Amino acid sequence: MNKFEKMKAEKDGLDVYGALERASRDGWETLDEQDVARLKWYGLYAHNTGDGHFMLRTKVVQGVLTGDQAELFADIADEQGRGFLDCTTRQCVQHHWITLDAIPGIFRRFEETGLTSSGACGDITRNVVGCTLAGIAHDQIADGQAVAEAIHLRLLDNRAYSNLPRKYKISVTGCTEDCARGLINDVALSGALAEDGTPGFNLRVGGGLSSHPRFARWIDVWVDEAEAPAVVEQITAIFRDSEENRKSRGKARLKFLLDRVGPEEFRAQLEERVGYELRRGVHTAPDLRGHDHIGVTPQADGVHSAVGLCVPVGRIRGEQFREVVRLAREYGTRDGEVRLTHQQNIVIPWVPNERVPELLAEPLLEYLSPEPSLFARGLQTCTGKEFCGLAKVHTKERAHEIARFLDANIVANGHGEDLRVHFAGCSSSCAQHQIADIGIEGVLKKVDGEFVEAMDIRIGGHLGPEPKFGDVVARKIPHWDLNETLVRILTLYEQMHDEGETFAAFAARTESDWWSEQLAPAAAEAAVAAAA
């Protein structure tokens, strides 16, 4: 039994709450190492400084926040989080610089407003994600929001599923775009109509990124809205009971169980668990890409619009988030409702169409722009070395620099409005760099006997009907060469692409070896000399 499994066997992660309360009175130093790790079950992750400061992650099911909930996040940022908060790629919110003495009060306020951090980290069901505009803007096939909420409540604080082999991620989307990035989740429900017109979902299982990336696999199962939560619960039980997954921490995710047994056997196990024959999947062709919803999107009722705002690198000041709530209350018709996206951005829904121009003229939207520059729009980052003990490099401020540099040096001309550059601080892929058009991963490189920040670069990752993980085309680029290397990549595209061909399309047909040859130091130096 590895040390993580031993820790969980000795005490369930949810049972750490008593120790957390004592530490809030007596100091974080009173916690032993195992209980510090168990705090993740309540969304608390120790900063890499080891000085008693924590990141607090809060669940936001499908990214939907009431005005009061969003305002509370702004208050916590100002009172405890040194004035800022981060939006995540799973529609959550993260506060930094939190101390444990503040946690009981924060949790009381969470309870008052209907929020929770339970299960936001740890080997347990994480935030259930879904379409940002569920129920309001798209051609909705099934009620993904209601099903996501039902799954969330079924598994929340459920001690039958609070000790899983590893983290466990669920995506539910009922729209035709299937925009909730289900392909990289452990369990993905994608809206599909049965032959008789009954709304429901196709089921895919075993997606995930990091060092052994997998796309969620088709297991030929369709479920209706009513049965979906119970079926997902039984998938969770299969994962929980897989002792093989508990042998190695590095191979503990559900994707490795699918590797071993295959989709057909997994389907058979699932039918045995639910006790009846499951219906076969409905063959449809959803988009499966994951749209960012930036800008003005007409809602289905024809009289409202949703306005998507770009949050640069996912970080926002408390006063800015509070101003978002004010605008949502002023212009929206749902008392301040705001929604968080998979791309770390914010949407204000329910804005009457006639008031959209007035909202777009608000001063805040000069910074949180609904019409951002090409590279600011597509840039996605993790926390990075600033707070995370796994990260090799700093990401947030460097990502700001990258966006400014590229926007200043690259003329947007046919690249595609959704060109995505993702910057991850390590191989864990919290920034999902493996599915980006250009993915940057922080590594270390030894230069003159000392380790410096460096980056591996991937090209050609994308979701969609024919998904692909990006290929590594350049390794250990020292941080001082990163900007110019990115310019070289985009210049190669500009020189070689066909008329009307986006960067994503060009990358999809271009071999990774060609990129590597063109980006090799000698080739890059020759290109610079020729340009001069």
C-alpha positions in Angstrom: 0.0 0.0 0.0 1.5 3.3 -1.0 1.7 6.2 1.4 -1.4 8.0 0.0 -3.6 4.9 0.2 -2.3 4.3 3.8 -3.1 7.9 4.7 -6.7 7.5 3.4 -7.2 4.1 5.0 -6.2 5.6 8.4 -8.6 8.5 8.1 -11.1 9.5 5.5 -10.4 12.9 4.0 -13.7 14.3 5.1 -12.9 13.4 8.7 -10.1 16.0 8.8 -12.7 18.7 9.6 -12.2 18.4 13.4 -8.4 18.8 13.0 -9.1 21.8 10.7 -11.2 23.4 13.4 -8.5 22.9 16.0 -5.9 24.3 13.7 -8.0 27.3 13.1 -7.7 28.0 16.9 -4.3 26.7 17.7 -2.3 27.3 14.5 -1.6 25.4 11.4 1.6 24.0 12.9 -0.6 21.7 15.0 -1.5 19.7 11.9 0.6 16.7 11.0 1.7 16.1 7.5 -1.1 13.7 6.7 -3.8 16.1 7.9 -2.3 18.9 5.9 -2.7 16.6 2.8 -6.3 15.7 3.9 -7.3 19.4 3.9 -7.5 19.1 0.1 -10.8 17.3 0.7 -12.1 20.7 1.8 -10.5 22.6 -1.0 -7.4 23.8 0.9 -4.0 23.3 -0.7 -0.9 24.4 1.1 1.2 27.1 -0.6 4.7 26.0 -1.6 6.1 28.4 1.0 5.1 26.1 3.8 4.3 29.1 6.0 0.7 28.5 6.9 -0.9 30.1 3.8 -3.3 28.1 1.7 -5.1 28.2 -1.6 -8.9 27.7 -1.1 -10.8 26.3 -4.1 -14.6 26.6 -4.1 -16.9 24.5 -6.3 -19.2 26.3 -8.7 -21.4 23.7 -10.4 -21.4 24.3 -14.1 -20.0 27.8 -13.3 -23.3 29.3 -12.3 -23.2 31.9 -9.5 -25.8 34.0 -7.9 -25.0 37.6 -7.3 -24.7 37.0 -3.6 -22.2 34.2 -4.1 -20.1 36.2 -6.6 -20.1 39.1 -4.2 -18.9 36.9 -1.4 -16.0 35.8 -3.5 -15.0 39.4 -4.0 -15.3 40.0 -0.3 -13.0 37.1 0.5 -10.5 38.3 -2.0 -10.3 41.7 -0.4 -10.5 40.5 3.2 -8.3 37.4 3.1 -6.8 36.9 -0.4 -4.7 40.0 -0.8 -7.1 41.5 -3.2 -7.4 39.0 -6.0 -8.9 35.7 -7.0 -8.3 33.2 -9.9 -10.9 31.7 -12.2 -10.1 28.1 -13.1 -10.4 25.8 -16.1 -13.1 23.8 -14.2 -15.4 26.8 -13.6 -14.2 27.2 -10.0 -12.8 30.1 -8.0 -9.5 30.0 -6.1 -8.4 32.4 -3.4 -4.8 32.5 -2.3 -3.1 33.7 1.0 -5.8 32.1 3.1 -5.0 31.3 6.7 -6.8 28.6 8.6 -8.0 30.9 11.3 -10.3 32.5 8.7 -11.7 29.2 7.5 -14.6 28.7 10.0 -16.0 32.1 9.2 -15.6 31.6 5.4 -17.3 28.2 5.6 -20.2 29.7 7.6 -20.6 32.4 4.9 -20.5 29.6 2.2 -23.3 27.8 3.9 -25.4 30.9 4.1 -25.0 31.5 0.3 -25.2 27.9 -0.8 -21.5 27.4 -1.7 -19.1 24.6 -0.8 -15.5 23.7 -1.1 -16.0 20.1 -0.1 -14.4 17.9 -2.7 -12.8 20.8 -4.5 -9.4 19.0 -4.2 -8.3 15.5 -3.2 -9.2 12.0 -4.2 -12.9 12.6 -4.5 -15.4 13.9 -7.1 -14.3 17.4 -8.2 -16.5 20.2 -9.4 -19.1 19.0 -12.0 -18.6 21.1 -15.0 -20.9 21.8 -18.0 -21.9 24.3 -20.7 -21.5 27.8 -19.5 -24.7 28.9 -21.3 -26.7 25.8 -20.2 -30.4 26.4 -20.7 -30.2 29.9 -22.1 -28.4 30.2 -25.3 -27.8 27.1 -27.4 -29.9 24.5 -29.1 -30.3 22.4 -25.9 -30.9 18.7 -26.4 -31.1 17.8 -22.7 -31.1 19.6 -19.4 -27.5 19.3 -18.6 -27.6 21.9 -15.8 -30.3 20.0 -13.8 -28.4 16.6 -14.3 -25.1 18.2 -13.3 -26.7 19.6 -10.1 -28.3 16.2 -9.3 -24.9 14.4 -9.7 -23.2 17.0 -7.6 -25.7 16.6 -4.8 -25.7 12.8 -5.0 -21.9 12.6 -4.5 -21.3 15.7 -2.3 -20.1 14.7 1.2 -21.1 11.1 0.4 -18.7 8.9 2.4 -19.3 6.0 0.1 -17.3 7.8 -2.5 -14.9 10.1 -0.5 -12.0 7.7 -0.8 -11.4 7.2 -4.6 -8.1 6.0 -6.1 -7.4 9.5 -7.4 -9.2 12.7 -8.4 -12.4 12.2 -10.4 -13.8 14.7 -12.9 -17.3 14.8 -14.4 -18.6 16.9 -17.4 -22.2 17.2 -18.3 -23.4 19.2 -21.3 -26.8 19.1 -23.0 -26.1 21.5 -25.9 -25.3 20.6 -29.5 -21.9 22.2 -29.2 -20.9 19.8 -26.4 -18.7 22.6 -25.2 -17.8 21.3 -21.7 -14.6 19.7 -22.7 -16.0 16.3 -21.9 -13.3 14.4 -23.8 -10.7 15.2 -21.1 -12.9 14.2 -18.2 -13.2 10.9 -16.4 -16.9 10.8 -17.1 -18.5 12.8 -19.9 -22.2 13.1 -20.6 -23.0 14.6 -24.0 -26.5 15.7 -25.1 -28.1 13.3 -27.6 -31.7 12.5 -28.5 -32.8 8.9 -28.6 -34.5 7.6 -31.7 -37.9 8.2 -30.1 -37.0 11.8 -29.4 -36.3 11.3 -25.6 -33.7 13.7 -24.4 -30.6 12.2 -22.8 -26.8 11.8 -23.1 -24.2 9.7 -24.7 -21.7 8.5 -22.1 -17.9 8.5 -22.5 -15.5 7.4 -19.9 -11.8 7.6 -19.1 -10.5 10.9 -20.3 -7.7 12.9 -18.6 -4.5 14.8 -19.3 -1.1 14.9 -17.5 1.7 12.4 -18.2 -0.5 9.7 -19.8 -3.2 11.7 -21.7 -6.3 9.9 -22.9 -9.5 11.1 -24.5 -12.7 9.8 -22.9 -13.8 6.6 -24.7 -17.0 5.6 -26.3 -18.6 2.8 -24.4 -21.8 2.7 -26.5 -24.2 3.8 -23.7 -27.0 6.3 -23.8 -28.9 7.4 -20.6 -31.9 9.6 -20.2 -32.0 12.5 -17.8 -33.7 10.7 -15.0 -31.2 7.7 -14.9 -28.0 9.6 -15.5 -27.2 10.4 -11.9 -27.6 6.8 -10.8 -25.5 5.5 -13.7 -22.7 8.0 -12.9 -22.8 6.9 -9.3 -22.2 3.3 -10.4 -19.3 4.3 -12.6 -17.9 6.0 -9.5 -18.4 2.8 -7.6 -16.5 0.8 -10.2 -13.6 3.3 -9.9 -13.7 3.2 -6.1 -13.5 -0.6 -6.0 -10.7 -1.0 -8.5 -7.9 -2.2 -6.2 -5.5 -2.3 -9.2 -5.8 1.5 -9.5 -4.6 1.9 -5.9 -1.3 0.2 -6.4 0.5 3.0 -8.2 -0.3 6.7 -7.6 0.9 7.5 -11.2 -1.6 5.1 -12.7 -4.6 5.7 -10.4 -7.0 7.6 -12.7 -10.0 6.0 -14.3 -8.4 6.1 -17.7 -6.0 3.3 -16.6 -8.9 1.1 -15.7 -10.3 1.6 -19.2 -6.8 0.8 -20.6 -6.9 -2.5 -18.8 -10.4 -3.8 -19.3 -11.5 -1.9 -22.5 -14.8 -0.2 -23.3 -16.8 -3.4 -23.8 -15.8 -5.0 -20.5 -16.4 -1.7 -18.7 -19.9 -1.5 -20.2 -20.6 -5.0 -19.0 -19.4 -4.2 -15.5 -21.6 -1.1 -15.5 -24.7 -3.0 -16.6 -24.0 -5.5 -13.7 -23.8 -2.6 -11.3 -27.0 -0.9 -12.4 -28.9 -4.2 -12.7 -30.4 -3.7 -16.2 -29.4 -3.6 -19.8 -28.2 -0.1 -20.8 -29.4 1.4 -24.0 -26.9 1.7 -26.9 -25.3 5.0 -27.7 -26.8 7.4 -30.2 -24.4 8.2 -33.0 -24.3 11.9 -33.4 -21.6 14.4 -34.5 -21.4 17.0 -31.7 -18.8 19.7 -31.9 -16.8 18.6 -28.8 -14.4 21.5 -29.0 -15.1 23.7 -26.0 -16.1 27.2 -27.1 -15.1 30.3 -25.0 -18.4 32.3 -25.2 -16.4 35.6 -25.4 -18.5 38.5 -26.8 -22.2 38.9 -27.2 -24.2 35.6 -27.6 -28.0 35.9 -28.3 -30.0 33.8 -25.9 -32.6 31.3 -27.0 -35.6 33.5 -25.9 -34.7 36.2 -28.5 -34.9 39.1 -26.1 -31.8 38.6 -23.9 -28.0 38.2 -24.6 -25.1 36.8 -22.7 -22.0 39.0 -22.7 -18.7 37.1 -22.2 -15.8 39.0 -20.7 -12.1 38.0 -21.1 -10.3 37.8 -17.8 -6.6 38.1 -18.6 -4.8 34.9 -17.5 -7.8 34.1 -15.3 -6.8 36.5 -12.5 -9.1 39.3 -11.4 -9.0 41.9 -8.6 -11.7 41.7 -5.9 -13.0 45.2 -6.7 -13.3 44.2 -10.4 -15.2 41.0 -9.5 -17.5 43.1 -7.3 -18.0 45.5 -10.2 -19.0 42.5 -12.5 -21.7 41.7 -9.9 -22.9 45.3 -9.9 -23.1 45.2 -13.7 -24.9 41.9 -13.7 -27.5 43.4 -11.2 -27.8 46.6 -13.2 -28.1 45.1 -16.7 -29.1 41.5 -16.1 -32.6 40.4 -15.1 -31.6 37.6 -12.7 -30.4 39.6 -9.7 -26.7 39.5 -10.5 -26.2 36.0 -11.9 -22.8 35.5 -13.4 -21.3 32.4 -15.0 -17.7 31.2 -15.1 -16.2 29.5 -18.2 -13.8 26.6 -18.9 -11.4 29.2 -20.3 -11.1 31.2 -17.0 -13.5 33.9 -18.2 -16.8 35.4 -17.0 -20.2 35.7 -18.6 -23.0 38.1 -17.7 -26.2 36.5 -18.9 -29.8 37.8 -19.1 -29.0 41.2 -20.5 -31.9 42.6 -22.5 -30.8 43.1 -26.1 -31.6 46.8 -26.1 -29.2 47.3 -23.1 -26.3 45.5 -24.5 -24.6 48.6 -26.1 -24.9 50.4 -22.7 -23.2 47.5 -20.9 -20.5 47.3 -23.5 -19.7 51.0 -22.8 -19.0 50.4 -19.1 -15.5 51.3 -18.1 -14.7 47.9 -16.6 -15.1 46.3 -20.1 -12.0 48.2 -21.2 -10.0 45.7 -19.1 -12.4 42.7 -19.1 -13.0 43.0 -22.8 -15.7 41.3 -24.7 -13.5 41.9 -27.8 -10.0 41.0 -26.6 -6.9 40.8 -28.7 -6.1 37.5 -30.3 -3.5 36.2 -27.8 -5.2 37.6 -24.7 -8.3 35.8 -25.7 -6.8 32.4 -26.2 -4.3 32.4 -23.3 -4.9 30.0 -20.5 -2.7 29.4 -17.4 -2.3 27.4 -14.2 -1.3 28.8 -10.9 2.4 28.2 -11.5 5.4 28.4 -9.2 4.0 31.4 -7.5 2.0 29.1 -5.2 2.2 25.5 -6.4 4.8 23.1 -5.2 4.6 21.0 -8.4 5.2 23.9 -10.9 8.7 24.3 -12.4 8.1 27.9 -13.7 6.2 31.0 -13.0 3.1 31.3 -15.3 0.7 34.2 -14.5 2.9 37.2 -15.0 4.9 35.5 -17.7 1.7 34.8 -19.5 0.7 38.5 -19.4 4.1 39.2 -20.9 3.6 36.6 -23.7 0.2 38.0 -24.6 1.5 41.6 -24.8 4.6 40.5 -26.8 2.6 38.4 -29.3 -0.1 41.0 -29.8 2.6 43.6 -30.4 4.6 41.5 -32.9 2.1 39.3 -34.7 -0.6 40.8 -36.9 -3.8 38.8 -36.5 -4.4 37.6 -40.1 -6.3 34.4 -40.6 -5.0 32.6 -37.5 -8.5 31.8 -36.3 -10.3 33.8 -33.7 -10.1 31.0 -31.2 -6.3 30.4 -31.5 -5.3 29.0 -28.1 -2.0 29.2 -26.3 -2.0 27.4 -23.0 0.8 27.8 -20.4 1.3 25.1 -17.8 3.8 25.2 -15.0 4.5 21.5 -15.1 3.4 18.2 -16.7 0.2 17.9 -14.6 -1.6 20.0 -17.3 -3.8 22.1 -15.1 -3.7 24.6 -17.9 -4.6 21.9 -20.3 -1.7 22.6 -22.6 -1.9 19.2 -24.3 -5.2 20.3 -26.1 -4.0 23.8 -27.1 -3.0 25.0 -30.6 0.3 26.0 -28.9 1.0 24.4 -25.5 3.8 25.5 -23.2 5.0 23.3 -20.4 7.4 24.5 -17.7 10.5 22.4 -17.2 14.0 23.0 -15.9 17.2 23.2 -17.9 20.8 23.2 -16.7 22.8 26.1 -17.9 26.3 26.8 -16.7 25.8 24.4 -13.9 22.5 25.9 -12.6 18.9 25.1 -13.3 16.9 27.8 -15.0 13.3 28.0 -16.0 12.7 26.5 -19.5 9.7 25.3 -21.6 8.7 22.4 -23.8 6.4 23.5 -26.6 3.7 21.4 -28.2 1.8 22.2 -31.4 -1.5 20.9 -32.8 -3.6 19.9 -29.8 -7.4 20.2 -30.1 -10.7 18.8 -29.2 -13.5 18.1 -31.7 -14.7 15.1 -33.7 -11.1 14.0 -34.4 -9.3 15.1 -31.2 -5.5 15.2 -30.9 -3.0 15.9 -28.2 -0.3 18.3 -29.2 3.1 17.0 -30.2 6.3 18.3 -28.5 8.2 20.1 -31.2 10.8 21.9 -29.1 12.3 21.0 -25.7 13.8 22.9 -22.9 13.7 26.3 -24.5 15.3 28.7 -21.9 12.9 31.3 -20.7 14.8 34.1 -22.4 14.2 32.5 -25.8 10.5 31.7 -25.3 9.0 34.8 -26.9 11.1 34.7 -30.0 10.4 30.9 -30.4 6.7 31.6 -30.3 7.1 34.4 -32.9 9.1 31.9 -35.1 6.2 29.4 -34.8 3.7 31.9 -35.9 5.9 33.3 -38.6 6.3 29.8 -40.1 2.5 29.5 -40.2 2.3 32.9 -41.9 4.8 31.8 -44.5 3.5 28.4 -45.3 -0.2 28.2 -44.8 -2.7 28.0 -47.6 -5.1 30.8 -48.3 -7.9 30.9 -45.7 -6.2 28.2 -43.6 -6.2 28.8 -39.8 -3.3 28.0 -37.6 -5.3 25.0 -36.2 -5.9 23.6 -39.7 -2.3 24.2 -40.7 -1.0 22.5 -37.5 -3.3 19.5 -38.1 -1.7 18.7 -41.5 1.9 19.5 -40.6 4.1 16.8 -39.2 5.7 17.4 -35.8 9.2 16.6 -37.2 8.9 19.5 -39.7 8.2 21.9 -36.8 11.2 20.4 -34.8 13.5 20.9 -37.8 12.4 24.4 -38.4 12.7 25.3 -34.7 16.1 23.7 -34.2 18.7 26.3 -33.1 20.6 26.3 -36.3 17.5 26.7 -38.5 16.2 29.5 -36.2 19.5 31.4 -36.4 19.6 31.1 -40.2 16.0 32.4 -40.4 16.8 35.4 -38.2 20.0 36.1 -40.3 18.0 35.9 -43.6 15.3 38.2 -42.2 18.0 40.7 -41.3 
